[in-house]
Amino acid sequence: MTQEKLRKLRIQKGISQEKIAEILSTDPSNYSRKERGKIKIREEEWQKIAEAFDVHVEDIKEQEIKFSVNNEHATFHDNFGIHHQSLVETLNDYISFLKQEINELKEEIKTLRSQ
């Protein structure tokens, strides 16, 4: 997650939220909200943050993730077109688990209603 990456990198570089806020010409509480994902970081701010951390913007900026469904085969792609089949498989397994839990809860409701 981008917010966690920002926080870890900031700490790793030994830079305080106050210093980043100063670089962005904002107050520390506003930057804190940006770092936690409560407020969107503007394009020009991404560049300033990257310069402060001495990294490329692409290394820290949130990547767009797209989800598509095609003939029962769901796939995730990031904005570089990388296929994430293992994520899809994990999500499908979780969906199956949740469906099973729902069915068990429905049975339990039926039993409780009949008592």
DRENDO-1510 file (C-alpha; in Angstrom, 1 decimal, always signed):
<recs>
REC; n; res; u; v; w
REC; 1; MET; +0.0; +0.0; +0.0 .
REC; 2; THR; +1.3; +3.4; -0.9 .
REC; 3; GLN; +0.7; +5.0; +2.4 .
REC; 4; GLU; +2.6; +2.3; +4.3 .
REC; 5; LYS; +5.4; +2.6; +1.7 .
REC; 6; LEU; +5.6; +6.4; +2.2 .
REC; 7; ARG; +5.7; +6.1; +6.0 .
REC; 8; LYS; +8.4; +3.3; +6.0 .
REC; 9; LEU; +10.5; +5.2; +3.4 .
REC; 10; ARG; +10.2; +8.5; +5.4 .
REC; 11; ILE; +11.3; +6.7; +8.6 .
REC; 12; GLN; +14.1; +4.9; +6.8 .
REC; 13; LYS; +15.4; +8.2; +5.4 .
REC; 14; GLY; +15.2; +9.7; +8.9 .
REC; 15; ILE; +12.8; +12.5; +7.7 .
REC; 16; SER; +10.1; +13.7; +10.0 .
REC; 17; GLN; +6.5; +14.4; +9.0 .
REC; 18; GLU; +7.2; +18.0; +9.9 .
REC; 19; LYS; +10.1; +18.2; +7.4 .
REC; 20; ILE; +8.0; +16.7; +4.6 .
REC; 21; ALA; +5.1; +19.1; +5.5 .
REC; 22; GLU; +7.6; +22.0; +5.2 .
REC; 23; ILE; +8.8; +20.8; +1.8 .
REC; 24; LEU; +5.2; +20.6; +0.6 .
REC; 25; SER; +4.3; +24.0; +2.1 .
REC; 26; THR; +1.6; +22.6; +4.3 .
REC; 27; ASP; +1.2; +21.8; +8.0 .
REC; 28; PRO; +2.2; +18.5; +9.6 .
REC; 29; SER; -1.3; +17.4; +10.3 .
REC; 30; ASN; -2.2; +17.9; +6.7 .
REC; 31; TYR; +0.8; +15.8; +5.5 .
REC; 32; SER; -0.1; +13.2; +8.1 .
REC; 33; ARG; -3.5; +12.8; +6.5 .
REC; 34; LYS; -1.9; +12.5; +3.1 .
REC; 35; GLU; +0.5; +9.9; +4.3 .
REC; 36; ARG; -2.4; +7.9; +5.8 .
REC; 37; GLY; -4.4; +8.2; +2.6 .
REC; 38; LYS; -7.1; +10.4; +4.0 .
REC; 39; ILE; -6.2; +13.2; +1.5 .
REC; 40; LYS; -5.0; +12.7; -2.0 .
REC; 41; ILE; -1.5; +13.7; -2.9 .
REC; 42; ARG; -1.3; +16.0; -5.9 .
REC; 43; GLU; +1.1; +15.3; -8.8 .
REC; 44; GLU; +3.5; +18.2; -7.9 .
REC; 45; GLU; +3.6; +16.9; -4.3 .
REC; 46; TRP; +4.6; +13.4; -5.5 .
REC; 47; GLN; +7.6; +15.0; -7.2 .
REC; 48; LYS; +8.6; +16.9; -4.1 .
REC; 49; ILE; +8.3; +13.9; -1.9 .
REC; 50; ALA; +10.3; +11.7; -4.4 .
REC; 51; GLU; +13.1; +14.4; -4.4 .
REC; 52; ALA; +13.1; +14.5; -0.6 .
REC; 53; PHE; +13.4; +10.7; -0.4 .
REC; 54; ASP; +15.9; +10.6; -3.3 .
REC; 55; VAL; +13.8; +8.1; -5.3 .
REC; 56; HIS; +11.8; +8.1; -8.5 .
REC; 57; VAL; +8.2; +9.1; -8.3 .
REC; 58; GLU; +7.2; +5.7; -9.8 .
REC; 59; ASP; +8.9; +4.0; -6.9 .
REC; 60; ILE; +6.5; +5.5; -4.4 .
REC; 61; LYS; +3.4; +6.6; -6.2 .
REC; 62; GLU; +0.3; +4.5; -6.1 .
REC; 63; GLN; -0.1; +2.4; -9.2 .
REC; 64; GLU; -3.6; +2.0; -10.8 .
REC; 65; ILE; -4.9; -1.5; -10.6 .
REC; 66; LYS; -7.5; -2.7; -13.1 .
REC; 67; PHE; -9.8; -5.7; -12.7 .
REC; 68; SER; -11.4; -7.5; -15.6 .
REC; 69; VAL; -13.6; -10.5; -15.9 .
REC; 70; ASN; -13.6; -12.5; -19.1 .
REC; 71; ASN; -15.4; -15.9; -19.5 .
REC; 72; GLU; -15.1; -16.9; -15.9 .
REC; 73; HIS; -11.4; -16.0; -15.8 .
REC; 74; ALA; -10.7; -12.9; -13.7 .
REC; 75; THR; -7.4; -11.2; -13.9 .
REC; 76; PHE; -5.7; -8.3; -12.3 .
REC; 77; HIS; -3.2; -6.0; -14.2 .
REC; 78; ASP; -1.2; -3.2; -12.9 .
REC; 79; ASN; -0.6; -0.2; -15.1 .
REC; 80; PHE; +2.5; -2.0; -16.5 .
REC; 81; GLY; +0.3; -4.8; -17.7 .
REC; 82; ILE; +1.7; -7.4; -15.3 .
REC; 83; HIS; -0.7; -10.3; -14.7 .
REC; 84; HIS; -1.4; -11.3; -11.1 .
REC; 85; GLN; -2.9; -14.7; -11.4 .
REC; 86; SER; -2.0; -15.8; -7.9 .
REC; 87; LEU; -3.9; -12.9; -6.4 .
REC; 88; VAL; -7.0; -13.9; -8.5 .
REC; 89; GLU; -6.7; -17.5; -7.3 .
REC; 90; THR; -6.4; -16.4; -3.7 .
REC; 91; LEU; -9.5; -14.2; -4.1 .
REC; 92; ASN; -11.4; -17.0; -5.7 .
REC; 93; ASP; -10.5; -19.3; -2.8 .
REC; 94; TYR; -11.7; -16.7; -0.3 .
REC; 95; ILE; -14.9; -16.2; -2.2 .
REC; 96; SER; -15.5; -20.0; -2.1 .
REC; 97; PHE; -14.8; -20.0; +1.6 .
REC; 98; LEU; -17.3; -17.1; +2.2 .
REC; 99; LYS; -20.0; -18.9; +0.2 .
REC; 100; GLN; -19.5; -21.9; +2.3 .
REC; 101; GLU; -19.8; -19.8; +5.5 .
REC; 102; ILE; -22.9; -18.2; +4.2 .
REC; 103; ASN; -24.5; -21.5; +3.5 .
REC; 104; GLU; -23.6; -22.8; +7.0 .
REC; 105; LEU; -25.1; -19.6; +8.6 .
REC; 106; LYS; -28.3; -20.0; +6.5 .
REC; 107; GLU; -28.6; -23.6; +7.9 .
REC; 108; GLU; -28.0; -22.4; +11.4 .
REC; 109; ILE; -30.7; -19.7; +11.0 .
REC; 110; LYS; -33.2; -22.3; +9.7 .
REC; 111; THR; -32.4; -24.5; +12.7 .
REC; 112; LEU; -32.9; -21.6; +15.2 .
REC; 113; ARG; -36.1; -20.5; +13.6 .
REC; 114; SER; -37.6; -24.0; +13.8 .
REC; 115; GLN; -36.9; -24.2; +17.6 .
</recs>
